[in-house]
Amino acid sequence: SSGYTFDVEVNHEVLSVTVPWGGVMKGQKFRVQAQPKVEEATHLLRIPIGLWKDGLFEICKYGPLHPSFCVSWCFPLISLGHIFTRLGLNENVTAHNYPPGSNQAKKAFKVMVIYTFIYIVVKQFVVGVEASYHWIYLVNLVYFLFIAILAGRTRKYVRDRYDIPSTFTQLNESGNIFARCFSRTVGHVDEDDDNAILPTCCAEMEDYCLSCCCYPCVISQMHRHTAMYDTYEGSCFYSNGLPKHAPAMI
C-alpha cells in the first residue's frame, strides 16, 4: 500500500523506504529515493508504520519451528514478553520507554516467564491431586482470559503506536458495503455520509475479539511485525526473542 514505511539494510546502513503512490505487489521491484538513515542506525531499526507487515493468518510464514510460531502457540505469555521487551512495555502493557537491552526492559519478559511457570505448576498440581475436571477447566479458563486480555491490549497499543488501522476501518474506507452499514449502525452516522468511519471503541473491540478467537495468530503477527526475521533468525531464549547481534526496533 502506498505510504507504507519500512527499513532496509544496505551495506550495513539502515535506510527508511516509503512505498510510492499506487503501491506495489509482493515480489515486485521498484526504485525509490531512500530517506536518510535513522540515528544510531547500527543499533536501531524502525518498525513498519501504516500497515501490518503481513497477514493475521501467516502464522507459519517462517516455518513451524520458528519462535514466532511455536512460542506463540506453546508459550504465548513468553512470546508476549518478547514483544514487551522490544517495545519497552511493562507487564501491564504500559509504555515506559526503557532503553533497549536495559534490565528494566527485560523485566516484563521475566514476569511472563514466571506467570508461565506458575500456570504449569498449578495445572500439574490440580491434575496430580485428581481434582474435579471443573477445577482443571477453571484454571485453563483463567489462563485463556488472561492471555486474551493481554494480547488485545498489546494489539491496540501496537496499532496506535504505528498508526495501523483496524480491519473494519480499511474495509469501510475501501467501500465495503457490510463495513459501511456496520459503521453507520454502531457509530450513529448519517446514511448520506460517504465518509462514515468506525468509532474508536469498535476498533478496540476488534482487537479483543481477534485475541479471544485466535490469540496465537494475534501474538504471532505482532511478533513478526516487531522484528526483521527475513534478516535475523529468531531466538526463544533471549528476552527480545532475537539474537544478541540484532539491532533494537523502534
C-alpha positions as CSV (number, residue, x, y, z in Angstrom):
1,S,0.0,0.0,0.0
2,S,1.3,3.5,-0.8
3,G,2.7,5.4,2.1
4,Y,3.8,2.2,4.0
5,T,7.2,2.9,5.6
6,F,9.8,0.2,6.4
7,D,13.6,-0.1,6.9
8,V,16.1,-1.9,4.8
9,E,19.7,-2.6,5.5
10,V,22.2,-1.8,2.6
11,N,25.9,-2.1,3.1
12,H,25.5,-2.2,6.9
13,E,23.5,1.0,6.8
14,V,19.8,1.3,7.7
15,L,17.6,3.3,5.3
16,S,14.0,4.2,5.6
17,V,11.9,3.5,2.4
18,T,8.3,4.6,1.7
19,V,6.2,2.7,-0.8
20,P,5.4,5.1,-3.7
21,W,2.0,6.2,-4.9
22,G,0.0,3.4,-6.4
23,G,1.5,0.8,-4.2
24,V,3.4,-2.3,-5.1
25,M,2.7,-6.1,-5.2
26,K,4.6,-8.9,-3.5
27,G,7.7,-9.8,-5.4
28,Q,7.6,-6.6,-7.5
29,K,10.8,-4.5,-7.7
30,F,10.7,-0.7,-7.5
31,R,13.0,2.3,-7.3
32,V,12.7,4.9,-4.6
33,Q,14.7,7.7,-3.0
34,A,15.7,6.3,0.4
35,Q,15.4,8.6,3.4
36,P,18.5,9.4,5.5
37,K,19.4,6.6,7.9
38,V,17.9,6.8,11.3
39,E,20.1,8.0,14.2
40,E,22.4,5.2,15.6
41,A,21.2,3.1,12.6
42,T,23.7,0.3,13.5
43,H,21.7,-0.3,16.7
44,L,18.2,0.7,15.8
45,L,15.7,-0.4,13.1
46,R,12.3,1.2,12.6
47,I,9.1,-1.0,12.9
48,P,6.9,-0.5,9.8
49,I,4.2,2.2,10.0
50,G,0.8,2.3,8.5
51,L,0.0,-1.4,7.9
52,W,0.8,-4.8,9.3
53,K,3.9,-6.3,7.9
54,D,2.0,-9.5,7.0
55,G,-1.4,-11.1,7.5
56,L,-3.0,-12.4,10.6
57,F,-3.0,-16.0,9.4
58,E,0.5,-16.0,8.0
59,I,1.5,-17.6,11.3
60,C,3.6,-20.3,9.7
61,K,5.4,-17.8,7.4
62,Y,8.9,-18.8,8.7
63,G,8.1,-22.5,9.4
64,P,6.6,-24.5,12.3
65,L,9.9,-24.4,14.3
66,H,10.4,-20.7,14.2
67,P,9.8,-18.9,17.5
68,S,7.2,-16.6,16.0
69,F,5.1,-19.8,15.5
70,C,6.0,-22.4,18.2
71,V,6.4,-20.0,21.1
72,S,3.2,-18.1,20.3
73,W,1.3,-21.4,20.3
74,C,3.0,-23.3,23.2
75,F,4.1,-20.4,25.5
76,P,2.1,-17.3,24.5
77,L,3.0,-15.3,27.6
78,I,6.7,-15.7,26.8
79,S,6.0,-14.6,23.3
80,L,4.3,-11.5,24.7
81,G,7.3,-11.0,26.9
82,H,9.5,-10.8,23.8
83,I,7.2,-8.1,22.3
84,F,7.1,-6.2,25.6
85,T,10.9,-6.1,25.7
86,R,11.1,-4.8,22.1
87,L,8.6,-2.1,22.7
88,G,9.7,-1.0,26.2
89,L,6.4,-2.1,27.9
90,N,5.8,-3.4,31.3
91,E,3.7,-6.5,32.2
92,N,0.6,-4.3,32.2
93,V,1.1,-3.1,28.6
94,T,2.1,0.3,29.8
95,A,4.9,2.2,27.9
96,H,7.9,3.3,29.9
97,N,10.4,3.9,27.0
98,Y,13.1,1.8,28.7
99,P,16.4,1.8,26.8
100,P,16.7,-1.2,24.5
101,G,18.6,-4.0,26.3
102,S,18.3,-2.5,29.7
103,N,17.4,-4.5,32.8
104,Q,14.1,-2.6,33.1
105,A,13.2,-3.5,29.5
106,K,13.8,-7.2,30.3
107,K,11.7,-7.2,33.5
108,A,8.4,-7.8,31.7
109,F,9.9,-10.8,29.9
110,K,11.0,-12.3,33.3
111,V,7.5,-11.7,34.7
112,M,5.9,-13.5,31.8
113,V,8.2,-16.4,32.3
114,I,7.2,-16.6,36.0
115,Y,3.5,-16.5,35.1
116,T,4.0,-19.3,32.6
117,F,5.9,-21.4,35.3
118,I,3.1,-20.7,37.8
119,Y,0.4,-21.9,35.3
120,I,2.3,-25.1,34.6
121,V,2.8,-25.8,38.3
122,V,-0.8,-25.1,39.2
123,K,-2.2,-27.2,36.4
124,Q,0.1,-30.1,37.2
125,F,-0.9,-29.9,40.9
126,V,-4.6,-29.9,40.0
127,V,-4.1,-32.9,37.7
128,G,-1.9,-34.6,40.3
129,V,-4.4,-34.5,43.1
130,E,-7.0,-35.9,40.8
131,A,-9.3,-32.9,41.4
132,S,-12.6,-32.5,39.6
133,Y,-12.4,-31.6,35.9
134,H,-14.2,-28.4,36.8
135,W,-11.1,-27.1,38.5
136,I,-9.0,-28.0,35.5
137,Y,-11.4,-26.1,33.2
138,L,-11.3,-23.2,35.6
139,V,-7.5,-23.0,35.6
140,N,-7.5,-23.2,31.8
141,L,-10.2,-20.6,31.5
142,V,-8.4,-18.1,33.7
143,Y,-5.2,-18.7,31.8
144,F,-7.0,-18.2,28.4
145,L,-8.7,-15.0,29.5
146,F,-5.5,-13.6,30.9
147,I,-3.7,-14.1,27.7
148,A,-6.6,-12.9,25.5
149,I,-6.8,-9.6,27.5
150,L,-3.0,-9.0,27.4
151,A,-2.9,-9.8,23.7
152,G,-5.8,-7.5,23.0
153,R,-4.3,-4.6,24.9
154,T,-0.9,-5.2,23.2
155,R,-2.5,-5.2,19.7
156,K,-4.3,-2.0,20.5
157,Y,-1.0,-0.4,21.7
158,V,0.9,-1.6,18.5
159,R,-1.9,-0.2,16.2
160,D,-2.0,3.1,18.0
161,R,1.8,3.5,18.1
162,Y,2.4,2.6,14.5
163,D,-0.8,4.1,13.0
164,I,-2.2,0.8,11.8
165,P,-5.9,0.9,11.0
166,S,-8.3,-1.8,12.1
167,T,-9.5,-4.3,9.6
168,F,-13.1,-2.9,9.6
169,T,-11.7,0.6,9.1
170,Q,-9.8,-0.5,6.0
171,L,-12.9,-2.2,4.6
172,N,-15.0,0.8,5.4
173,E,-12.6,3.1,3.6
174,S,-12.5,0.8,0.6
175,G,-16.3,1.0,0.2
176,N,-17.2,-2.4,1.6
177,I,-21.0,-2.4,2.0
178,F,-21.1,-4.5,5.2
179,A,-18.5,-2.3,6.9
180,R,-20.2,0.9,5.9
181,C,-23.6,-0.4,7.2
182,F,-21.9,-1.5,10.5
183,S,-20.2,1.8,11.0
184,R,-23.5,3.7,10.4
185,T,-25.4,1.5,12.8
186,V,-22.9,1.4,15.6
187,G,-21.4,4.8,15.0
188,H,-24.8,6.5,14.5
189,V,-23.6,8.2,11.3
190,D,-25.9,9.7,8.8
191,E,-26.7,7.3,5.9
192,D,-25.9,10.0,3.4
193,D,-22.4,10.5,4.8
194,D,-20.0,8.7,2.4
195,N,-17.1,9.3,4.9
196,A,-18.6,7.3,7.7
197,I,-16.0,5.6,9.8
198,L,-16.0,3.2,12.7
199,P,-15.8,4.7,16.2
200,T,-12.7,4.1,18.2
201,C,-14.5,1.6,20.5
202,C,-15.2,-0.7,17.6
203,A,-11.6,-0.8,16.5
204,E,-10.6,-1.7,20.1
205,M,-13.4,-4.3,20.2
206,E,-11.8,-5.9,17.2
207,D,-8.5,-6.2,19.0
208,Y,-10.1,-8.2,21.8
209,C,-12.4,-10.2,19.6
210,L,-9.5,-11.4,17.5
211,S,-7.5,-12.2,20.6
212,C,-10.3,-14.3,22.0
213,C,-10.9,-16.1,18.7
214,C,-7.2,-16.9,18.0
215,Y,-4.7,-15.3,20.3
216,P,-1.7,-17.3,18.9
217,C,-2.4,-15.7,15.5
218,V,-2.6,-12.2,17.0
219,I,0.6,-12.7,19.1
220,S,2.5,-14.2,16.2
221,Q,1.5,-11.3,13.9
222,M,2.8,-8.8,16.5
223,H,5.9,-11.0,17.0
224,R,6.7,-10.8,13.2
225,H,5.8,-7.1,12.9
226,T,8.3,-6.0,15.6
227,A,11.3,-8.0,14.2
228,M,13.2,-8.4,10.9
229,Y,13.1,-12.2,10.7
230,D,14.0,-12.0,7.0
231,T,17.4,-10.8,8.1
232,Y,17.8,-12.1,11.7
233,E,16.9,-15.5,13.0
234,G,14.6,-15.8,16.0
235,S,15.7,-17.0,19.4
236,C,13.5,-18.4,22.1
237,F,15.9,-17.8,25.0
238,Y,16.7,-14.1,24.8
239,S,14.3,-11.5,26.3
240,N,13.5,-9.9,23.0
241,G,13.3,-13.2,21.0
242,L,16.2,-12.1,18.8
243,P,20.0,-12.9,18.8
244,K,22.3,-10.6,20.6
245,H,23.7,-9.0,17.5
246,A,20.3,-8.0,16.1
247,P,19.6,-4.2,16.3
248,A,16.8,-3.0,18.5
249,M,13.5,-2.0,16.9
250,I,11.8,1.4,17.5
